[in-house]
Amino acid sequence: MPPYSPDLNPIEQAWAILKKKVTDLLREVPNVFECLECFFKTK
């Protein structure tokens, strides 16, 4: 096994899943800044 193998590291797989979900979500939002503004106004 190589010294660093991201395919076999569970945390790397978790980050990849999270990154894909965030990317998919941001594609659905027409304007990220509008979404963030709305989020912070409601908090």
PDB file of N, H, CA, C and O in Angstrom:
ATOM      1  N   MET A   1       0.847  -1.172   0.000  1.00  0.00           N
ATOM      2  CA  MET A   1       0.000   0.000   0.000  1.00  0.00           C
ATOM      3  C   MET A   1       0.901   1.246   0.000  1.00  0.00           C
ATOM      4  O   MET A   1       1.907   1.281   0.708  1.00  0.00           O
ATOM      5  N   PRO A   2       0.545   2.260  -0.786  1.00  0.00           N
ATOM      6  CA  PRO A   2       1.337   3.491  -0.786  1.00  0.00           C
ATOM      7  C   PRO A   2       1.217   4.207   0.563  1.00  0.00           C
ATOM      8  O   PRO A   2       0.281   3.944   1.319  1.00  0.00           O
ATOM      9  N   PRO A   3       2.157   5.112   0.873  1.00  0.00           N
ATOM     10  CA  PRO A   3       2.123   5.810   2.156  1.00  0.00           C
ATOM     11  C   PRO A   3       0.833   6.608   2.367  1.00  0.00           C
ATOM     12  O   PRO A   3       0.371   6.747   3.499  1.00  0.00           O
ATOM     13  N   TYR A   4       0.264   7.120   1.306  1.00  0.00           N
ATOM     14  H   TYR A   4       0.639   7.007   0.387  1.00  0.00           H
ATOM     15  CA  TYR A   4      -0.985   7.876   1.432  1.00  0.00           C
ATOM     16  C   TYR A   4      -1.939   7.388   0.360  1.00  0.00           C
ATOM     17  O   TYR A   4      -1.670   7.520  -0.834  1.00  0.00           O
ATOM     18  N   SER A   5      -3.031   6.837   0.785  1.00  0.00           N
ATOM     19  H   SER A   5      -3.249   6.730   1.755  1.00  0.00           H
ATOM     20  CA  SER A   5      -4.001   6.300  -0.165  1.00  0.00           C
ATOM     21  C   SER A   5      -5.385   6.864   0.158  1.00  0.00           C
ATOM     22  O   SER A   5      -6.106   6.282   0.969  1.00  0.00           O
ATOM     23  N   PRO A   6      -5.773   7.998  -0.467  1.00  0.00           N
ATOM     24  CA  PRO A   6      -7.053   8.624  -0.145  1.00  0.00           C
ATOM     25  C   PRO A   6      -8.256   7.726  -0.414  1.00  0.00           C
ATOM     26  O   PRO A   6      -9.297   7.882   0.225  1.00  0.00           O
ATOM     27  N   ASP A   7      -8.127   6.786  -1.351  1.00  0.00           N
ATOM     28  H   ASP A   7      -7.282   6.659  -1.869  1.00  0.00           H
ATOM     29  CA  ASP A   7      -9.254   5.891  -1.640  1.00  0.00           C
ATOM     30  C   ASP A   7      -9.550   4.950  -0.476  1.00  0.00           C
ATOM     31  O   ASP A   7     -10.674   4.468  -0.333  1.00  0.00           O
ATOM     32  N   LEU A   8      -8.554   4.691   0.344  1.00  0.00           N
ATOM     33  H   LEU A   8      -7.641   5.082   0.227  1.00  0.00           H
ATOM     34  CA  LEU A   8      -8.737   3.767   1.465  1.00  0.00           C
ATOM     35  C   LEU A   8      -8.934   4.494   2.794  1.00  0.00           C
ATOM     36  O   LEU A   8      -9.106   3.848   3.828  1.00  0.00           O
ATOM     37  N   ASN A   9      -8.910   5.798   2.782  1.00  0.00           N
ATOM     38  H   ASN A   9      -8.770   6.322   1.943  1.00  0.00           H
ATOM     39  CA  ASN A   9      -9.046   6.585   4.002  1.00  0.00           C
ATOM     40  C   ASN A   9     -10.509   7.010   4.163  1.00  0.00           C
ATOM     41  O   ASN A   9     -11.013   7.769   3.335  1.00  0.00           O
ATOM     42  N   PRO A  10     -11.200   6.544   5.204  1.00  0.00           N
ATOM     43  CA  PRO A  10     -12.626   6.850   5.359  1.00  0.00           C
ATOM     44  C   PRO A  10     -12.937   8.343   5.450  1.00  0.00           C
ATOM     45  O   PRO A  10     -13.966   8.779   4.935  1.00  0.00           O
ATOM     46  N   ILE A  11     -12.090   9.126   6.080  1.00  0.00           N
ATOM     47  H   ILE A  11     -11.254   8.771   6.499  1.00  0.00           H
ATOM     48  CA  ILE A  11     -12.383  10.561   6.210  1.00  0.00           C
ATOM     49  C   ILE A  11     -12.319  11.244   4.851  1.00  0.00           C
ATOM     50  O   ILE A  11     -13.073  12.182   4.594  1.00  0.00           O
ATOM     51  N   GLU A  12     -11.435  10.786   3.985  1.00  0.00           N
ATOM     52  H   GLU A  12     -10.823  10.023   4.194  1.00  0.00           H
ATOM     53  CA  GLU A  12     -11.359  11.348   2.632  1.00  0.00           C
ATOM     54  C   GLU A  12     -12.646  11.055   1.865  1.00  0.00           C
ATOM     55  O   GLU A  12     -13.132  11.898   1.112  1.00  0.00           O
ATOM     56  N   GLN A  13     -13.187   9.875   2.057  1.00  0.00           N
ATOM     57  H   GLN A  13     -12.792   9.190   2.669  1.00  0.00           H
ATOM     58  CA  GLN A  13     -14.447   9.521   1.401  1.00  0.00           C
ATOM     59  C   GLN A  13     -15.591  10.373   1.948  1.00  0.00           C
ATOM     60  O   GLN A  13     -16.461  10.807   1.192  1.00  0.00           O
ATOM     61  N   ALA A  14     -15.590  10.611   3.257  1.00  0.00           N
ATOM     62  H   ALA A  14     -14.884  10.259   3.871  1.00  0.00           H
ATOM     63  CA  ALA A  14     -16.631  11.449   3.863  1.00  0.00           C
ATOM     64  C   ALA A  14     -16.551  12.877   3.325  1.00  0.00           C
ATOM     65  O   ALA A  14     -17.577  13.476   3.007  1.00  0.00           O
ATOM     66  N   TRP A  15     -15.334  13.427   3.222  1.00  0.00           N
ATOM     67  H   TRP A  15     -14.500  12.940   3.481  1.00  0.00           H
ATOM     68  CA  TRP A  15     -15.177  14.789   2.680  1.00  0.00           C
ATOM     69  C   TRP A  15     -15.636  14.856   1.229  1.00  0.00           C
ATOM     70  O   TRP A  15     -16.238  15.846   0.814  1.00  0.00           O
ATOM     71  N   ALA A  16     -15.360  13.820   0.466  1.00  0.00           N
ATOM     72  H   ALA A  16     -14.872  13.016   0.804  1.00  0.00           H
ATOM     73  CA  ALA A  16     -15.774  13.799  -0.944  1.00  0.00           C
ATOM     74  C   ALA A  16     -17.297  13.818  -1.057  1.00  0.00           C
ATOM     75  O   ALA A  16     -17.849  14.511  -1.912  1.00  0.00           O
ATOM     76  N   ILE A  17     -17.969  13.064  -0.203  1.00  0.00           N
ATOM     77  H   ILE A  17     -17.521  12.502   0.492  1.00  0.00           H
ATOM     78  CA  ILE A  17     -19.437  13.043  -0.211  1.00  0.00           C
ATOM     79  C   ILE A  17     -19.982  14.409   0.177  1.00  0.00           C
ATOM     80  O   ILE A  17     -20.889  14.929  -0.472  1.00  0.00           O
ATOM     81  N   LEU A  18     -19.425  14.991   1.242  1.00  0.00           N
ATOM     82  H   LEU A  18     -18.688  14.568   1.770  1.00  0.00           H
ATOM     83  CA  LEU A  18     -19.877  16.309   1.696  1.00  0.00           C
ATOM     84  C   LEU A  18     -19.654  17.364   0.617  1.00  0.00           C
ATOM     85  O   LEU A  18     -20.531  18.188   0.361  1.00  0.00           O
ATOM     86  N   LYS A  19     -18.493  17.339  -0.007  1.00  0.00           N
ATOM     87  H   LYS A  19     -17.780  16.669   0.201  1.00  0.00           H
ATOM     88  CA  LYS A  19     -18.183  18.312  -1.056  1.00  0.00           C
ATOM     89  C   LYS A  19     -19.155  18.185  -2.233  1.00  0.00           C
ATOM     90  O   LYS A  19     -19.584  19.191  -2.797  1.00  0.00           O
ATOM     91  N   LYS A  20     -19.497  16.953  -2.598  1.00  0.00           N
ATOM     92  H   LYS A  20     -19.148  16.136  -2.139  1.00  0.00           H
ATOM     93  CA  LYS A  20     -20.441  16.748  -3.694  1.00  0.00           C
ATOM     94  C   LYS A  20     -21.830  17.265  -3.322  1.00  0.00           C
ATOM     95  O   LYS A  20     -22.497  17.889  -4.147  1.00  0.00           O
ATOM     96  N   LYS A  21     -22.267  17.015  -2.098  1.00  0.00           N
ATOM     97  H   LYS A  21     -21.725  16.508  -1.427  1.00  0.00           H
ATOM     98  CA  LYS A  21     -23.592  17.476  -1.672  1.00  0.00           C
ATOM     99  C   LYS A  21     -23.662  19.003  -1.660  1.00  0.00           C
ATOM    100  O   LYS A  21     -24.660  19.579  -2.093  1.00  0.00           O
ATOM    101  N   VAL A  22     -22.614  19.658  -1.169  1.00  0.00           N
ATOM    102  H   VAL A  22     -21.804  19.190  -0.817  1.00  0.00           H
ATOM    103  CA  VAL A  22     -22.587  21.122  -1.145  1.00  0.00           C
ATOM    104  C   VAL A  22     -22.573  21.669  -2.564  1.00  0.00           C
ATOM    105  O   VAL A  22     -23.289  22.622  -2.870  1.00  0.00           O
ATOM    106  N   THR A  23     -21.770  21.077  -3.423  1.00  0.00           N
ATOM    107  H   THR A  23     -21.189  20.303  -3.174  1.00  0.00           H
ATOM    108  CA  THR A  23     -21.706  21.518  -4.816  1.00  0.00           C
ATOM    109  C   THR A  23     -23.057  21.364  -5.502  1.00  0.00           C
ATOM    110  O   THR A  23     -23.497  22.258  -6.225  1.00  0.00           O
ATOM    111  N   ASP A  24     -23.713  20.232  -5.275  1.00  0.00           N
ATOM    112  H   ASP A  24     -23.356  19.506  -4.688  1.00  0.00           H
ATOM    113  CA  ASP A  24     -25.036  20.008  -5.871  1.00  0.00           C
ATOM    114  C   ASP A  24     -26.047  21.020  -5.346  1.00  0.00           C
ATOM    115  O   ASP A  24     -26.869  21.532  -6.105  1.00  0.00           O
ATOM    116  N   LEU A  25     -25.987  21.305  -4.056  1.00  0.00           N
ATOM    117  H   LEU A  25     -25.320  20.889  -3.439  1.00  0.00           H
ATOM    118  CA  LEU A  25     -26.909  22.266  -3.453  1.00  0.00           C
ATOM    119  C   LEU A  25     -26.690  23.660  -4.026  1.00  0.00           C
ATOM    120  O   LEU A  25     -27.654  24.363  -4.330  1.00  0.00           O
ATOM    121  N   LEU A  26     -25.440  24.063  -4.176  1.00  0.00           N
ATOM    122  H   LEU A  26     -24.657  23.492  -3.929  1.00  0.00           H
ATOM    123  CA  LEU A  26     -25.148  25.403  -4.680  1.00  0.00           C
ATOM    124  C   LEU A  26     -25.539  25.558  -6.145  1.00  0.00           C
ATOM    125  O   LEU A  26     -25.805  26.671  -6.601  1.00  0.00           O
ATOM    126  N   ARG A  27     -25.576  24.470  -6.873  1.00  0.00           N
ATOM    127  H   ARG A  27     -25.360  23.566  -6.503  1.00  0.00           H
ATOM    128  CA  ARG A  27     -26.031  24.546  -8.268  1.00  0.00           C
ATOM    129  C   ARG A  27     -27.516  24.870  -8.337  1.00  0.00           C
ATOM    130  O   ARG A  27     -27.978  25.473  -9.305  1.00  0.00           O
ATOM    131  N   GLU A  28     -28.266  24.469  -7.309  1.00  0.00           N
ATOM    132  H   GLU A  28     -27.890  23.979  -6.522  1.00  0.00           H
ATOM    133  CA  GLU A  28     -29.704  24.694  -7.290  1.00  0.00           C
ATOM    134  C   GLU A  28     -30.061  26.115  -6.858  1.00  0.00           C
ATOM    135  O   GLU A  28     -31.157  26.595  -7.150  1.00  0.00           O
ATOM    136  N   VAL A  29     -29.158  26.776  -6.178  1.00  0.00           N
ATOM    137  H   VAL A  29     -28.269  26.386  -5.942  1.00  0.00           H
ATOM    138  CA  VAL A  29     -29.422  28.127  -5.691  1.00  0.00           C
ATOM    139  C   VAL A  29     -29.052  29.115  -6.789  1.00  0.00           C
ATOM    140  O   VAL A  29     -27.909  29.124  -7.246  1.00  0.00           O
ATOM    141  N   PRO A  30     -30.006  29.954  -7.224  1.00  0.00           N
ATOM    142  CA  PRO A  30     -29.706  30.878  -8.323  1.00  0.00           C
ATOM    143  C   PRO A  30     -28.636  31.902  -7.957  1.00  0.00           C
ATOM    144  O   PRO A  30     -27.807  32.259  -8.795  1.00  0.00           O
ATOM    145  N   ASN A  31     -28.648  32.364  -6.738  1.00  0.00           N
ATOM    146  H   ASN A  31     -29.320  32.073  -6.058  1.00  0.00           H
ATOM    147  CA  ASN A  31     -27.661  33.344  -6.319  1.00  0.00           C
ATOM    148  C   ASN A  31     -27.236  33.012  -4.894  1.00  0.00           C
ATOM    149  O   ASN A  31     -28.017  33.175  -3.956  1.00  0.00           O
ATOM    150  N   VAL A  32     -26.008  32.549  -4.733  1.00  0.00           N
ATOM    151  H   VAL A  32     -25.374  32.416  -5.495  1.00  0.00           H
ATOM    152  CA  VAL A  32     -25.511  32.118  -3.435  1.00  0.00           C
ATOM    153  C   VAL A  32     -25.562  33.259  -2.428  1.00  0.00           C
ATOM    154  O   VAL A  32     -25.893  33.039  -1.262  1.00  0.00           O
ATOM    155  N   PHE A  33     -25.240  34.471  -2.860  1.00  0.00           N
ATOM    156  H   PHE A  33     -24.971  34.649  -3.807  1.00  0.00           H
ATOM    157  CA  PHE A  33     -25.228  35.595  -1.933  1.00  0.00           C
ATOM    158  C   PHE A  33     -26.629  35.907  -1.417  1.00  0.00           C
ATOM    159  O   PHE A  33     -26.792  36.263  -0.249  1.00  0.00           O
ATOM    160  N   GLU A  34     -27.628  35.779  -2.264  1.00  0.00           N
ATOM    161  H   GLU A  34     -27.496  35.490  -3.212  1.00  0.00           H
ATOM    162  CA  GLU A  34     -29.006  35.982  -1.812  1.00  0.00           C
ATOM    163  C   GLU A  34     -29.385  34.934  -0.774  1.00  0.00           C
ATOM    164  O   GLU A  34     -30.047  35.238   0.218  1.00  0.00           O
ATOM    165  N   CYS A  35     -28.967  33.725  -1.008  1.00  0.00           N
ATOM    166  H   CYS A  35     -28.429  33.478  -1.814  1.00  0.00           H
ATOM    167  CA  CYS A  35     -29.255  32.639  -0.081  1.00  0.00           C
ATOM    168  C   CYS A  35     -28.590  32.900   1.271  1.00  0.00           C
ATOM    169  O   CYS A  35     -29.218  32.733   2.317  1.00  0.00           O
ATOM    170  N   LEU A  36     -27.327  33.307   1.250  1.00  0.00           N
ATOM    171  H   LEU A  36     -26.817  33.443   0.401  1.00  0.00           H
ATOM    172  CA  LEU A  36     -26.615  33.596   2.496  1.00  0.00           C
ATOM    173  C   LEU A  36     -27.227  34.782   3.224  1.00  0.00           C
ATOM    174  O   LEU A  36     -27.349  34.761   4.448  1.00  0.00           O
ATOM    175  N   GLU A  37     -27.610  35.809   2.488  1.00  0.00           N
ATOM    176  H   GLU A  37     -27.510  35.826   1.493  1.00  0.00           H
ATOM    177  CA  GLU A  37     -28.232  36.979   3.094  1.00  0.00           C
ATOM    178  C   GLU A  37     -29.527  36.578   3.798  1.00  0.00           C
ATOM    179  O   GLU A  37     -29.781  37.001   4.925  1.00  0.00           O
ATOM    180  N   CYS A  38     -30.326  35.781   3.146  1.00  0.00           N
ATOM    181  H   CYS A  38     -30.119  35.438   2.230  1.00  0.00           H
ATOM    182  CA  CYS A  38     -31.578  35.307   3.731  1.00  0.00           C
ATOM    183  C   CYS A  38     -31.297  34.472   4.980  1.00  0.00           C
ATOM    184  O   CYS A  38     -31.987  34.610   5.990  1.00  0.00           O
ATOM    185  N   PHE A  39     -30.304  33.623   4.912  1.00  0.00           N
ATOM    186  H   PHE A  39     -29.743  33.510   4.092  1.00  0.00           H
ATOM    187  CA  PHE A  39     -29.946  32.774   6.043  1.00  0.00           C
ATOM    188  C   PHE A  39     -29.569  33.611   7.260  1.00  0.00           C
ATOM    189  O   PHE A  39     -30.044  33.351   8.365  1.00  0.00           O
ATOM    190  N   PHE A  40     -28.717  34.615   7.060  1.00  0.00           N
ATOM    191  H   PHE A  40     -28.332  34.827   6.162  1.00  0.00           H
ATOM    192  CA  PHE A  40     -28.254  35.410   8.191  1.00  0.00           C
ATOM    193  C   PHE A  40     -29.328  36.360   8.716  1.00  0.00           C
ATOM    194  O   PHE A  40     -29.291  36.739   9.887  1.00  0.00           O
ATOM    195  N   LYS A  41     -30.267  36.745   7.885  1.00  0.00           N
ATOM    196  H   LYS A  41     -30.297  36.437   6.934  1.00  0.00           H
ATOM    197  CA  LYS A  41     -31.365  37.596   8.349  1.00  0.00           C
ATOM    198  C   LYS A  41     -32.318  36.820   9.248  1.00  0.00           C
ATOM    199  O   LYS A  41     -32.942  37.400  10.138  1.00  0.00           O
ATOM    200  N   THR A  42     -32.435  35.526   9.026  1.00  0.00           N
ATOM    201  H   THR A  42     -31.929  35.055   8.303  1.00  0.00           H
ATOM    202  CA  THR A  42     -33.362  34.720   9.820  1.00  0.00           C
ATOM    203  C   THR A  42     -32.740  34.218  11.109  1.00  0.00           C
ATOM    204  O   THR A  42     -33.451  33.689  11.962  1.00  0.00           O
ATOM    205  N   LYS A  43     -31.466  34.365  11.272  1.00  0.00           N
ATOM    206  H   LYS A  43     -30.888  34.795  10.579  1.00  0.00           H
ATOM    207  CA  LYS A  43     -30.788  33.878  12.493  1.00  0.00           C
ATOM    208  C   LYS A  43     -30.758  34.921  13.565  1.00  0.00           C
ATOM    209  O   LYS A  43     -30.229  34.677  14.649  1.00  0.00           O
TER     210      LYS A  43
END
